[in-house]
Amino acid sequence: MVLQPEIFRDQRGFFMETYRTDAFAELGLTTPFVQDNHSRSSKGVLRGLHFQWEPPMGKLMRVTVGEAFLVAVDIRKNSPTFGQWYGEIVSAENCKMVWAPAGFARGFCTLSDFAEIQYKCTGLYNSKAESGILWNDPAIGIEWPIDNPTLSEKDTKAQTLKQWTENENSNNFMYGG
């Protein structure tokens, strides 16, 4: 889900609400956020595709400096959109936010000289129950807007979507509706 908050701009700058419980509830987003993260990356850096199953973690992502391509991939085994991805160019200028619920792997690549991405999480980080899907898994076919990204060793060695579905932990992400 892509959210576009109302932005009040004038000669001094701008103001916007990035999170408001009642407004989010109207959209069906009632899961409480329990952790905020802030990441800064140089141009060409690609992070992801990351996810966590215990506790399940959804993320509301936004770019506060620069521009990045944010991606979410449905990894819920019996979902009608299993393996499908969505990407959106998000910037400090357009103020868009991307919501990726639990059961989605998330990633981004930096398009500007550097970018800062902030995300609200619905679960506390648990290193023992987190993993990743290979960023360029051909079974998913994400059309990244960069070539030859800078990757961490962990992201270079991530599993494929097929390998994830064969993992018993993938049963934590069953589509419920």
N, C-alpha and C positions, 0 to 999 in steps of 0.2 A: 504494500500500500504506500503510495506517495502522498505526503501531506504538504500542503502549501499554506503556512500560517498567514494571517493578515499582517501586513507590514505597514507601519506608519512611518513615512519618510518626510523629512524636511531638510532645510539647509544645515541643520546641526548633525544629521545622521539618520538613524532609524531606531524603532522600537518594535519588538514582536514578542508574543508569548510562545515559547517553545514547548511548553507542557502545561496543560491545565486539566485536572481530573475530570471535571464535568464535560468539557468539550471532547475529550478522548472517549469518555463513556458513551457519548452520543454516537460515536463512530464504532462502538463495540469493542473498544480497547480498554478493558477494565483490569488487566493484569498490572499489579503494582510494580514500580521500578525500585530496585534495591541497590544498584551500583551504577556509578557514572565513570566512564573511561574517556581518556583524551590521548590521541595519537598524532604524531607529526611525522611526515614522510617527505622525502625528496622526490623530484620528478622521476617518473619511470618505475617507482617502487610499487610492487603489487603485494598485497597482504591477503591471505586467504587461500582457500575458502574454509572458514573456521566455524565450528559449532560445538555445543556442549549438551550432553544428555542428562546429567545429574548434578544439580537440578537443571531441568530444561531451561534454556536461556533464549529469550527473544531480545531483539535490539532495535532501538529507535536511533537511526544514524543521521548525522548532519555534518556539513562541512562549515567550519567557522573561519577558516583562512584558506584562500586558494580555490582549487577546483579538483574534483575527483570523480571517477566513475564508480558508483556503488552498485554492488551486485548481490542478489539473493537467489538461492537455488533450493527448490523444494526437495528434501531428502526423506520425506515421510513415505514409507514403503508402499502403502496401498492407496496413496493419494491420486486423484485423477490428473494432477499436475506434477506427479513425481518426475524428477530429473529435468524439469523445465526451469529456466532462469529468467530473471528480469534484471535489467540494468538501467541506470539513470545517471546522467551527468548532474551532479549537485555541486553548488558553489556557495561561497560566502555571499555572492551577489544575488543569486536566485532564491536563497534561503529555503530550498526544498528540504524535506526530511523523508527518509525511507524507513518504513516499519517492516521488519522481517521477524515473524513470530518464531517461537521454538519449533524445531523441526525443519528449519531452513539453515543452510550453510551460507555464510556471508563473507564478502571480500570487497576489496577496492583497489584501484590503481590511481596514482597521483598524476594529474594532467598538467598542473601548473608547476612552477619552479619548486614549490613545496606546498603542502596542504596540511591542515589540521582537521582531524575528524573527531567529533565527540559523539559518544553514544551512551544512551541510557539502557541498562540491562535489567531484565526481569528475574535473573538468578545471580547468585554470588559465584564468582569464578571458582572452579574446581579443576585443578590440573590433572586429577586422576580420571576425570570423566569428560575430557575434551579431545577433539581430534580435528582432522581436516580432510577435505577432498581436493585432489589435484586440480590446480587452477585451469589447466588446459586439457582436462579430460575430454576426449572426443565424443564420448557418450552424452555429454552435456552441450558442448559446442558454444561456449560463451564467446561472443564477438568482442573481445577486449580492444579498446581503441589505441593500444600501444603494442609495439613489437619489442622483443627481447627485454622483458621486465627484469628489474632487480628483485630477487627473491631471497628469503631466508632459507637456511638449510632445511629446516622443518617443512616449509611449504614446497620445496623442491622434491622432497621425499614423501609427500602426502599420498594417501591411498586413492584409488579410483572410486567412483560411485558404485560400481559393481562389487568391489572389495568391501565397501562399507555395508552394502545390503546383505552380505554373507556373514557379517559380524553380529553376534548375538545382541550386542548393545543397540543395534539398529531397530530392534523391536520396541525400544522406548519411543520411537517416532512413528507411530501408526496413525494414519489419517482417521479422524473420528467423525467426519461428517461430510 
